[in-house]
C-alpha cells in the first residue's frame, strides 16, 4: 500500500475494519475482494465522510472547485472497483470526470488521510479530516 491507501484506511474506514481493509488492499491477490465491496460501501467513518449539500452541483467542475478550495493538488490516487482505474495516480480533473455518475465504487485520495472524494452506486461523499 502507498501513503494514500494507508491514509484512506487510517482516516476514513471504521476502526473495526481497518486492519482487514489494510491487509486486503496490500495483498495483490486479495485486493479485488475488497474493491468489490466499494459498490455499496458502508464502512466509512461517518463524521469524516460528508454528504455535500444539495446547493452544490454534483458536476465534476463543482467537485474540482470544492476539492481545490480545500487544498487538493493537481493529481490524486485512485482506489476503484474499476480495474482499469485502480491503483493509479491521475489528474484530479480527469478522475472526477470519469468517476462522477459512473456508479462504480471509487475513492479519489487528494491529500493522503486528509482529503478525498468517494462515490459508490448510492452516494457521493467528501472525505475530510
C-alpha positions in Angstrom: 0.0 0.0 0.0 1.1 3.5 -0.7 0.7 6.6 1.6 -2.7 7.4 0.0 -4.1 4.0 0.7 -2.7 3.9 4.2 -4.2 7.3 4.9 -7.6 6.3 3.5 -7.7 3.3 5.7 -6.4 5.1 8.8 -8.6 8.2 8.5 -11.8 7.1 6.7 -12.5 3.4 7.3 -14.3 2.5 10.5 -11.9 1.3 13.2 -13.3 -2.2 13.4 -12.5 -2.8 9.7 -9.1 -1.0 9.3 -6.8 -4.0 9.9 -8.7 -6.2 7.4 -9.1 -3.5 4.8 -5.3 -2.7 5.0 -4.5 -6.4 4.6 -6.7 -6.8 1.6 -5.5 -3.7 -0.2 -1.9 -4.6 0.4 -2.3 -8.1 -1.0 -2.4 -8.1 -4.8 -4.2 -11.5 -4.8 -6.9 -10.3 -2.4 -7.3 -6.7 -3.4 -10.2 -7.4 -5.8 -12.1 -8.9 -2.8 -12.1 -5.6 -1.1 -12.6 -3.5 -4.2 -15.9 -5.4 -4.9 -17.3 -4.0 -1.6 -16.9 -0.4 -2.8 -20.1 -0.6 -4.9 -22.3 -0.4 -1.8 -19.8 0.7 0.8 -20.9 1.2 4.4 -17.6 1.2 6.3 -16.8 4.9 6.1 -16.3 6.9 9.3 -19.5 8.9 9.1 -18.1 12.0 10.8 -15.3 12.3 8.1 -17.4 11.3 5.1 -19.7 14.2 4.5 -22.6 14.4 2.1 -22.4 17.7 0.2 -25.4 19.9 0.5 -27.8 20.0 -2.5 -26.9 23.6 -3.2 -23.5 22.3 -4.5 -24.0 20.9 -8.0 -22.7 17.4 -8.4 -20.7 18.1 -11.6 -17.0 17.3 -12.0 -16.3 21.0 -12.2 -18.1 21.8 -9.0 -16.4 19.0 -7.2 -13.0 20.0 -8.6 -13.6 23.6 -7.3 -14.6 22.3 -3.9 -11.7 20.0 -3.5 -9.2 22.6 -4.8 -10.6 25.1 -2.3 -9.7 22.6 0.4 -6.1 22.1 -0.8 -6.3 19.3 -3.4 -3.3 19.2 -5.7 -3.4 18.5 -9.5 -3.2 14.8 -9.1 -4.9 12.2 -7.0 -4.6 8.5 -6.2 -7.4 6.2 -7.3 -8.8 3.2 -5.5 -11.6 1.7 -7.6 -13.6 -1.4 -8.3 -13.0 -0.5 -11.9 -9.7 -2.4 -12.5 -8.7 0.0 -15.4 -8.6 2.9 -13.0 -7.5 1.3 -9.7 -4.1 1.9 -8.1 -3.1 4.8 -10.4 -2.1 8.4 -9.9 -4.0 10.7 -12.3 -5.1 14.3 -12.9 -7.8 15.1 -10.4 -10.0 16.8 -13.0 -9.8 13.7 -15.3 -10.5 11.3 -12.4 -13.6 13.4 -11.4 -14.9 13.4 -15.0 -14.5 9.6 -15.2 -15.9 8.9 -11.7 -18.9 11.1 -11.1 -22.0 9.4 -12.3 -20.3 6.2 -13.3 -21.8 4.3 -10.3 -18.6 2.5 -9.6 -17.2 2.3 -6.1 -14.2 4.7 -6.2 -12.0 6.7 -3.8 -10.0 9.6 -5.1 -7.4 10.4 -2.5 -6.2 14.0 -2.9 -4.2 14.5 0.3 -3.3 11.2 2.0 -5.5 10.7 5.0 -6.9 14.2 4.9 -8.9 15.0 1.8 -10.6 13.0 -0.9 -13.8 12.0 -2.7 -15.9 8.9 -2.5 -18.6 7.6 -4.8 -20.5 4.4 -5.0 -23.8 3.3 -6.5 -25.7 5.2 -3.8 -23.8 8.2 -2.6 -21.1 10.8 -3.2 -19.1 12.0 -0.2 -16.4 14.5 0.6 -13.7 12.8 2.7 -12.1 15.3 5.0 -10.2 15.3 8.3 
